[in-house]
Amino acid sequence: MSETKIYRYLDSQNRYPLDPEGYLVNQSQWDESVACLMAEEEGLTLTAEHWEVIDVVRAFYQRYEMAPAMRPLVKATKNVLGDEKGRSIYLMQLFPGSPAKRIARLAGLPKPTNCL
């Protein structure tokens, strides 16, 4: 893993360093409680629907060793969760802003390639 500059810490005990864009510096520190801390900081409450998509993205990462950009994210979600949830509008409702980047961050993964 290349050197990543620590910008700040997610928690008051300085256990979870984040890079300047808010991604975990050490992906092995991720667990559901870290995801909840990150979501809470963003004003988001993770529901079962959020966790379904986070699980899809983590499985995608395990298989392809990269976090999916928006198009592959929509396709992977559709393949796993079905047509209704595999739509960009659905993902944007759950994860406003840039769903691919936001989901990757909450899932403890690096920033997706091709995401500005």
C-alpha positions as CSV (number, residue, x, y, z in Angstrom):
1,M,0.0,0.0,0.0
2,S,1.3,3.4,-0.9
3,E,1.8,6.1,1.7
4,T,-1.4,7.9,2.3
5,K,-1.4,11.2,4.1
6,I,-3.6,11.4,7.2
7,Y,-5.9,14.3,7.0
8,R,-7.9,13.8,10.2
9,Y,-9.4,11.0,12.4
10,L,-12.9,9.7,12.4
11,D,-13.1,9.3,16.1
12,S,-11.9,11.1,19.2
13,Q,-9.5,8.3,20.2
14,N,-7.6,8.7,16.9
15,R,-8.2,5.0,15.9
16,Y,-9.5,5.6,12.4
17,P,-7.3,7.8,10.2
18,L,-8.9,9.3,7.1
19,D,-7.3,10.7,4.0
20,P,-8.1,14.2,2.7
21,E,-11.2,12.9,0.9
22,G,-12.6,11.0,3.9
23,Y,-11.6,7.5,2.9
24,L,-10.1,5.1,5.5
25,V,-6.3,5.1,5.3
26,N,-6.2,1.5,6.6
27,Q,-9.0,-0.5,4.9
28,S,-8.5,-3.4,7.4
29,Q,-9.9,-1.2,10.1
30,W,-13.3,-1.2,8.5
31,D,-16.3,-2.8,10.2
32,E,-20.0,-1.9,10.5
33,S,-19.4,0.4,13.4
34,V,-16.9,2.4,11.4
35,A,-19.4,2.6,8.6
36,C,-22.0,3.9,11.0
37,L,-19.6,6.5,12.4
38,M,-18.9,7.7,8.9
39,A,-22.6,7.8,7.9
40,E,-23.5,9.6,11.1
41,E,-20.8,12.2,10.4
42,E,-22.5,12.7,6.9
43,G,-26.0,13.0,8.4
44,L,-27.0,9.6,7.1
45,T,-28.7,6.7,9.0
46,L,-27.9,3.4,7.5
47,T,-30.9,1.2,6.9
48,A,-31.2,-2.4,5.7
49,E,-31.4,-1.0,2.1
50,H,-28.1,0.8,2.6
51,W,-26.4,-2.3,3.9
52,E,-27.6,-4.4,1.0
53,V,-25.8,-2.0,-1.4
54,I,-22.7,-1.7,0.8
55,D,-22.5,-5.6,0.8
56,V,-22.8,-5.6,-3.0
57,V,-19.9,-3.1,-3.3
58,R,-17.7,-5.0,-0.8
59,A,-18.3,-8.2,-2.8
60,F,-17.5,-6.4,-6.0
61,Y,-14.2,-5.1,-4.5
62,Q,-13.3,-8.6,-3.3
63,R,-13.8,-10.0,-6.8
64,Y,-12.3,-7.2,-9.0
65,E,-9.9,-5.5,-6.5
66,M,-11.4,-2.1,-7.2
67,A,-14.4,-0.1,-6.0
68,P,-17.0,0.3,-8.8
69,A,-17.7,3.6,-10.6
70,M,-21.3,4.5,-11.2
71,R,-22.1,2.3,-14.2
72,P,-20.5,-0.9,-12.9
73,L,-22.2,-0.1,-9.5
74,V,-25.6,0.1,-11.1
75,K,-25.0,-3.2,-13.0
76,A,-23.7,-5.0,-10.0
77,T,-26.6,-3.9,-7.9
78,K,-29.0,-4.9,-10.6
79,N,-27.4,-8.4,-10.9
80,V,-27.6,-9.0,-7.1
81,L,-30.6,-7.0,-5.9
82,G,-32.9,-7.0,-9.0
83,D,-34.1,-4.4,-11.5
84,E,-35.9,-2.1,-9.1
85,K,-32.8,-1.5,-6.9
86,G,-30.4,-1.7,-9.8
87,R,-31.2,1.8,-11.0
88,S,-29.1,5.0,-10.6
89,I,-32.1,6.9,-9.2
90,Y,-32.5,4.3,-6.4
91,L,-28.8,4.6,-5.5
92,M,-29.0,8.4,-5.6
93,Q,-31.9,8.4,-3.2
94,L,-30.1,6.2,-0.7
95,F,-26.7,7.8,-1.2
96,P,-27.2,11.4,-2.3
97,G,-24.5,13.2,-4.2
98,S,-22.1,10.8,-5.8
99,P,-23.4,7.3,-4.9
100,A,-20.3,5.5,-6.1
101,K,-17.9,7.6,-4.1
102,R,-20.1,7.7,-1.0
103,I,-20.8,4.0,-0.9
104,A,-17.1,3.2,-1.4
105,R,-16.2,5.5,1.5
106,L,-18.8,4.0,3.8
107,A,-17.8,0.5,2.7
108,G,-14.2,1.2,3.8
109,L,-12.9,1.0,0.2
110,P,-10.7,3.3,-1.9
111,K,-12.2,5.9,-4.1
112,P,-13.6,4.4,-7.3
113,T,-11.5,5.0,-10.4
114,N,-13.1,7.4,-13.0
115,C,-14.8,9.3,-10.2
116,L,-14.0,13.0,-10.0
